[in-house]
Amino acid sequence: MTADVLGSVERALARAKRAGAHAADAVLVESDSVEVRVRGEEIDFVKQARERTLGIRTFASGPDGLRSAITSTSDLAPDALDRLADDTVALAEATAEDPHAGLPEETFATDLPDLALVDPGDRDVSMEERIDEGRRAERAARSVDPRITHSEGSEVTSSFSRVAYGNTAGFLAEYDSAAHALSSSPIASENGAMQTDYWLTVARHRSALEEPEAVGRRAAERALARLGARRVPTCEVPVIFDGVTARSLLGNLVSCLSGYAIYRRSSFLAGRLEETIASELVSVVDDGCVPGGLGSRPFDGEGLPTGRKEVIARGKLETYLLDSYSGRKLGMASTGNAARSAGSAPRVSATNLWIEPGTSSLGEMIAGTERGLLVTGLFGHGFNPVTGDFSRGATGVWIEKGEAAHPVEEITVAGNLGEMLKKIDAVGSELIWLGSVAAPALRIARMTVAGE
């Protein structure tokens, strides 16, 4: 990693001001990643990559607003940075004015907490150790049952990043972070039929990952549970989304909470602040300051502080997720949810976002369902954020008389996300973190299951 990333950011900003910029900001991202995949005992591939990119955004004054432009480079030589800053200012002066463009008007982050986003010792792990972890996951998966005959591989990955951001309003800071993951995807075979599934563990520190054997075994159990799957007749029944698939529902909801979707009227939640949009069992929190959180960061992509906010409180929509631009478009303040890559303008992104757990275990939710479906897998992209219409291919387990009856495949679950949120009648007690978005199991009182 480059030692003086802040110096490069400062130079780019100073040069942009000398070139005539009204204002400017710059972000430098350095990343270092490694990825290993094994199948059985064989090494499938090993990848290592390093990347360094600095992006400059400049604003030029106009009579009716600011003009802006963004450029980026991987060449941090002083002369290259100077040329890039000069070119970016010239480009900005040639673009159209936007009355909502500009740096944030809110107070920038001053107290930057240590969020435990990286363990320096994790850099010292050898490639041989990573390969061994993949093999251990593979062996554990095959040891569960002789029907685990093949594998799509087990992967061990790590990435380390440094982010530096500064602007001409006086903000300048940096932070380091890391992410580690281990996954396994075994294949189960029986009577000529094959099924595959996966399991994954992910964390900021390697010490927080599940053991490779636990990952392999759980992945194998999930694949075995799909053997003998069949379709069911089309019907309307209660549908339980397990913690893995409930994350997908929450991801769909996040896309509808973005300030950009709101001001463009491309979300069914536009104009619905302070309305009840979900069951009172549903509360959604976004918090960028969770220690070790996979979405945590000490400041957002515009230098504003991150923190905890209730997005939905007992079914009531309390806030959208905003950066400074979408906030201005809506006449609201940024919520500290700007994210930015080096080569693009800020956008809205959730930080650590979750549905608050309830009191029911998944087993209790199944036992309380006379006849219905437990969804354990979703595929396809059948969601319309404008209307909320939802239709996804699914796999899972059919429930009869409160018990798992048989696995199910080649079906579709359909409804409207707005109505689905209101029909949630049970919320699970366990949060499953497989990324920066997490959800407990959710039961929706009634949905259409399309099968035979």
C-alpha positions in Angstrom: 0.0 0.0 0.0 1.2 3.6 -0.7 2.2 5.4 2.4 1.2 8.9 1.6 -2.3 8.6 0.1 -3.4 11.8 1.8 -0.6 13.7 0.1 -1.8 12.7 -3.3 -5.4 13.8 -2.5 -4.2 17.1 -1.1 -2.1 17.8 -4.3 -5.0 17.0 -6.6 -7.3 19.4 -4.6 -4.8 22.2 -4.5 -4.1 21.9 -8.2 -7.9 21.9 -9.0 -8.3 25.2 -7.0 -5.3 26.8 -8.8 -6.9 25.8 -12.1 -10.0 27.7 -11.3 -12.4 25.2 -9.7 -15.1 26.6 -7.5 -14.9 23.5 -5.3 -13.5 20.0 -5.6 -13.2 16.7 -3.9 -11.0 13.7 -4.5 -11.0 10.0 -3.4 -8.2 7.6 -3.6 -8.8 3.8 -3.2 -6.1 1.2 -2.9 -7.0 -2.4 -2.8 -5.1 -5.7 -2.4 -7.0 -9.0 -2.8 -6.4 -12.7 -3.0 -8.7 -15.5 -4.0 -8.2 -19.3 -3.9 -10.6 -22.0 -5.1 -10.2 -25.7 -4.7 -12.2 -28.7 -5.9 -11.7 -31.8 -3.8 -7.9 -31.8 -3.3 -7.1 -30.0 -6.5 -6.4 -26.2 -6.8 -8.8 -24.7 -9.3 -7.2 -21.3 -9.4 -5.3 -18.7 -7.3 -5.7 -15.0 -8.0 -3.9 -12.0 -6.6 -4.7 -8.4 -7.6 -3.6 -4.9 -6.6 -5.3 -1.7 -7.7 -4.9 2.0 -7.0 -7.2 4.7 -8.4 -7.6 8.4 -7.6 -10.7 10.2 -8.7 -11.2 14.0 -8.9 -14.6 15.7 -9.0 -14.5 19.5 -9.7 -17.2 22.1 -9.8 -17.2 25.2 -11.9 -19.5 28.2 -11.2 -22.4 29.1 -13.5 -25.2 31.7 -13.2 -27.8 29.1 -12.4 -25.8 26.4 -10.6 -22.6 24.5 -10.7 -21.1 22.5 -13.5 -19.3 19.3 -12.6 -17.0 16.7 -14.0 -15.2 13.5 -12.8 -12.0 11.9 -13.9 -9.8 9.2 -12.5 -6.3 7.8 -12.9 -4.0 5.1 -11.6 -0.9 7.2 -12.2 -0.1 9.1 -9.0 3.0 10.9 -10.3 2.9 14.6 -9.4 2.8 15.7 -13.1 0.0 13.2 -13.9 -2.1 14.5 -11.0 -1.6 18.1 -12.1 -2.7 17.3 -15.6 -5.7 15.3 -14.4 -6.8 18.2 -12.2 -6.4 20.8 -15.0 -8.3 18.5 -17.4 -11.1 17.9 -14.9 -11.6 21.6 -14.3 -11.8 22.2 -18.1 -14.3 19.4 -18.5 -16.5 20.8 -15.7 -16.5 24.2 -17.4 -18.0 22.6 -20.5 -20.8 20.8 -18.9 -24.4 21.8 -18.1 -25.3 23.6 -14.9 -27.1 21.8 -12.1 -28.7 23.8 -9.3 -28.4 20.8 -7.0 -24.7 20.0 -7.6 -22.0 20.8 -5.1 -20.2 19.6 -2.0 -22.3 18.8 1.1 -23.6 21.7 3.2 -23.9 19.5 6.3 -21.2 19.3 9.0 -18.4 17.0 8.0 -17.2 14.1 10.3 -14.9 15.2 13.0 -14.8 12.3 15.5 -13.6 9.3 13.4 -14.2 6.2 15.6 -12.1 3.1 15.4 -14.5 0.6 14.0 -12.2 -2.4 14.0 -12.4 -2.8 10.3 -9.0 -4.6 9.8 -6.6 -6.8 11.6 -3.1 -6.2 10.3 -2.1 -9.7 11.2 -4.5 -11.1 8.6 -2.1 -9.9 5.9 0.5 -12.5 7.0 -1.6 -15.6 6.1 0.2 -17.7 3.5 -1.3 -18.9 0.3 -0.7 -22.5 1.5 -2.9 -21.9 4.5 -5.7 -20.5 2.4 -5.5 -23.5 0.1 -5.6 -25.9 3.1 -8.7 -24.1 4.4 -10.4 -24.7 1.1 -9.5 -28.4 1.1 -10.7 -28.7 4.7 -14.1 -27.4 3.6 -14.2 -29.8 0.7 -13.3 -32.8 2.8 -15.9 -31.9 5.4 -18.6 -31.6 2.8 -17.9 -35.0 1.4 -17.7 -36.6 4.8 -21.4 -35.7 5.6 -22.9 -38.2 3.2 -21.8 -40.5 0.3 -24.3 -38.7 -1.9 -22.0 -35.6 -1.9 -20.2 -36.7 -5.0 -18.9 -33.6 -6.7 -18.3 -29.9 -6.0 -18.4 -26.5 -7.6 -15.5 -25.6 -5.4 -14.7 -24.0 -2.0 -13.3 -20.5 -2.1 -11.2 -18.5 0.4 -10.9 -14.8 -0.3 -9.4 -11.7 1.4 -9.4 -8.1 0.4 -7.6 -5.1 2.0 -8.5 -1.5 1.2 -7.4 2.0 2.1 -9.8 4.8 1.3 -8.7 8.5 1.5 -11.2 11.3 0.8 -10.7 15.1 0.9 -12.4 18.2 -0.4 -11.8 21.9 -0.7 -14.2 22.6 2.2 -11.4 21.4 4.5 -12.2 17.7 5.1 -9.3 15.2 4.7 -9.2 11.7 6.2 -8.5 8.1 5.5 -9.3 4.6 6.9 -8.3 1.0 6.3 -10.7 -1.9 6.0 -10.7 -5.6 5.1 -13.1 -8.4 4.3 -12.6 -12.1 4.4 -14.8 -14.9 3.2 -14.9 -18.7 2.9 -17.6 -20.5 0.9 -18.3 -24.0 -0.2 -20.7 -25.3 -3.0 -21.0 -29.1 -2.9 -23.1 -31.2 -5.3 -25.4 -34.0 -4.1 -26.5 -36.8 -6.4 -29.2 -39.5 -6.0 -31.0 -41.6 -8.6 -29.6 -39.7 -11.5 -30.6 -36.3 -10.1 -28.2 -33.6 -8.9 -28.6 -30.7 -6.6 -26.2 -28.0 -5.4 -26.3 -25.4 -2.7 -23.8 -23.4 -0.7 -22.8 -21.9 2.6 -20.8 -18.8 3.3 -19.0 -17.1 6.2 -17.8 -13.5 5.9 -16.2 -11.1 8.3 -13.8 -8.1 8.7 -11.3 -10.3 10.7 -10.4 -13.9 9.8 -10.7 -14.9 13.4 -14.4 -14.2 13.2 -15.0 -16.6 10.3 -16.7 -20.0 10.8 -14.3 -22.9 10.7 -13.9 -24.4 7.2 -15.3 -27.8 8.4 -18.5 -26.0 9.6 -18.9 -24.3 6.3 -18.4 -27.4 4.3 -20.9 -29.5 6.5 -23.6 -26.9 6.4 -23.3 -26.5 2.6 -23.5 -30.2 2.2 -26.6 -30.4 4.4 -28.3 -27.7 2.4 -27.5 -29.5 -0.9 -28.8 -32.9 0.5 -32.0 -31.3 1.7 -32.8 -30.4 -1.9 -32.7 -34.0 -3.2 -36.1 -35.4 -4.2 -37.5 -31.9 -4.8 -40.7 -31.6 -6.8 -43.2 -29.0 -7.8 -46.4 -28.3 -6.0 -49.8 -27.2 -7.3 -50.4 -23.4 -7.7 -52.0 -22.1 -4.6 -52.1 -19.2 -2.1 -50.5 -20.1 1.2 -48.3 -18.6 4.0 -44.7 -18.3 2.8 -41.7 -18.3 5.2 -38.5 -16.8 3.9 -35.5 -18.1 5.8 -32.8 -15.7 6.9 -30.8 -16.1 3.7 -33.7 -15.3 1.3 -35.2 -12.7 3.6 -32.0 -10.7 3.0 -33.0 -10.6 -0.7 -36.4 -9.0 0.2 -34.6 -6.4 2.3 -32.3 -5.7 -0.6 -35.3 -5.0 -2.9 -36.6 -2.7 -0.2 -33.3 -0.8 0.0 -33.4 0.0 -3.7 -36.8 1.6 -3.1 -35.5 3.7 -0.2 -32.7 5.4 -2.2 -33.2 9.2 -2.6 -32.5 8.9 -6.3 -35.4 6.4 -6.7 -37.6 8.7 -4.6 -37.0 12.0 -6.5 -37.2 10.2 -9.9 -40.6 8.7 -8.7 -39.2 5.3 -9.6 -40.1 3.8 -6.2 -43.5 2.7 -4.8 -42.4 4.4 -1.6 -42.1 7.9 -3.1 -44.1 10.5 -1.1 -44.8 8.0 1.7 -42.6 9.3 4.6 -44.3 8.8 8.0 -46.8 6.4 6.5 -47.3 2.8 7.8 -45.8 0.7 5.0 -45.2 -2.6 6.9 -46.4 -4.7 9.7 -45.8 -3.3 13.2 -43.5 -6.3 13.7 -41.1 -4.8 11.2 -38.4 -2.3 12.2 -35.4 -1.6 10.0 -32.2 0.0 11.2 -29.2 1.4 9.2 -26.0 1.9 11.2 -22.6 2.7 9.7 -20.8 2.6 13.1 -21.2 -1.0 14.1 -17.8 -2.2 15.2 -16.6 -4.8 12.7 -19.7 -4.4 10.5 -19.3 -5.3 6.9 -20.9 -2.0 5.9 -19.3 0.2 8.6 -17.2 3.2 7.7 -16.1 6.2 9.9 -17.4 8.7 7.2 -19.4 8.3 4.1 -18.4 9.0 0.5 -18.7 12.7 0.9 -17.0 13.0 4.3 -20.2 13.1 6.4 -20.5 11.2 9.6 -22.3 7.8 9.6 -24.4 6.6 12.4 -27.6 4.8 13.5 -30.9 5.7 12.1 -34.3 4.0 12.2 -35.5 3.6 8.7 -38.7 1.8 9.6 -40.0 1.9 13.1 -42.8 -0.7 13.9 -44.0 -0.5 10.3 -43.7 3.3 9.9 -41.4 4.8 7.3 -39.2 7.2 9.1 -36.6 8.2 6.6 -35.2 7.6 3.1 -31.5 6.9 2.5 -29.8 10.1 1.1 -26.6 11.6 -0.1 -26.2 15.3 -0.4 -27.4 15.5 -4.0 -30.6 13.4 -3.6 -31.2 15.2 -0.3 -31.1 18.6 -2.1 -33.5 17.3 -4.8 -35.9 16.4 -2.1 -35.4 19.4 0.2 -33.9 17.2 2.9 -30.5 16.7 4.6 -28.1 13.9 3.7 -28.4 10.8 6.0 -24.7 10.0 5.6 -25.4 7.3 3.1 -23.2 8.4 0.2 -20.9 5.8 -1.3 -18.3 6.5 -3.9 -15.8 4.7 -6.1 -12.8 6.6 -7.4 -14.2 6.9 -10.9 -17.8 7.8 -10.2 -20.1 10.4 -8.6 -21.5 9.6 -5.1 -24.5 7.4 -4.9 -26.8 6.2 -2.2 -25.9 3.0 -0.3 -27.0 1.4 2.9 -24.3 0.8 5.5 -25.1 -2.0 7.9 -28.8 -2.5 7.4 -31.0 -5.1 9.2 -34.5 -6.0 10.3 -34.7 -6.1 14.0 -35.1 -9.8 15.2 -38.4 -11.0 16.7 -39.1 -13.8 19.2 -39.9 -16.8 17.0 -37.4 -19.5 16.0 -37.6 -20.8 12.5 -38.8 -24.1 13.9 -41.6 -22.4 15.7 -42.6 -20.5 12.6 -42.8 -23.8 10.7 -44.7 -25.5 13.5 -47.2 -22.6 13.5 -47.9 -23.0 9.7 -50.6 -25.5 8.9 -49.8 -25.6 5.2 -47.3 -23.4 3.3 -43.8 -23.0 1.9 -40.4 -22.4 3.4 -38.3 -20.6 0.8 -34.6 -21.4 1.0 -33.4 -20.2 -2.4 -34.4 -17.4 -4.8 -33.3 -16.7 -8.4 -34.2 -14.4 -11.2 -34.7 -10.6 -11.0 -38.5 -10.3 -11.0 -39.0 -7.1 -9.0 -40.4 -3.8 -10.2 -39.5 -1.0 -7.8 -42.0 1.4 -9.3 -45.0 -0.8 -8.5 -43.5 -3.1 -5.9 -44.6 -6.2 -7.9 -42.5 -9.2 -6.9 -42.1 -12.5 -8.7 -39.1 -14.8 -8.2 -38.2 -18.3 -9.0 -37.7 -20.3 -5.7 -36.7 -23.5 -4.1 -37.6 -24.6 -0.6 -39.5 -27.0 1.6 -43.2 -27.7 1.6 -44.9 -27.6 5.0 -47.9 -29.8 5.9 -49.5 -29.8 9.4 -46.6 -27.7 10.8 -43.9 -30.1 9.6 -41.4 -30.2 6.7 -43.0 -32.5 4.1 -40.7 -32.5 1.1 -38.3 -30.3 -0.8 -39.7 -28.1 -3.6 -38.3 -26.7 -6.8 -39.4 -25.2 -10.2 -41.9 -22.9 -8.5 -42.4 -19.1 -8.4 -43.5 -17.0 -5.5 -45.3 -13.8 -6.3 -46.9 -10.9 -4.7 -46.4 -7.1 -4.2 -43.6 -6.0 -1.9 -45.8 -3.3 -0.3 -48.5 -5.8 0.5 -45.9 -8.5 1.6 -44.5 -6.1 4.1 -47.9 -5.4 5.6 -48.7 -9.2 5.8 -45.6 -10.2 7.8 -47.1 -12.0 10.8 -43.9 -13.5 12.3 -40.3 -12.4 12.6 -37.5 -14.8 13.4 -35.2 -14.4 16.4 -31.9 -15.0 14.6 -30.1 -12.5 12.3 -27.9 -14.0 9.6 -25.0 -11.8 8.5 -23.7 -12.9 5.1 -22.9 -9.3 4.1 -23.8 -5.8 5.1 -27.6 -6.5 4.9 -29.1 -9.0 7.3 -32.6 -10.3 8.2 -34.2 -12.9 10.4 -36.7 -15.4 8.9 -40.0 -13.7 7.9 -43.4 -15.3 7.5 -45.8 -13.6 5.1 -49.4 -14.5 5.8 -50.3 -15.2 2.2 -48.6 -15.3 -1.2 -49.1 -16.9 -4.5 -47.0 -20.0 -5.1 -47.1 -20.9 -8.8 -46.2 -24.5 -9.6 -47.9 -27.2 -11.6 
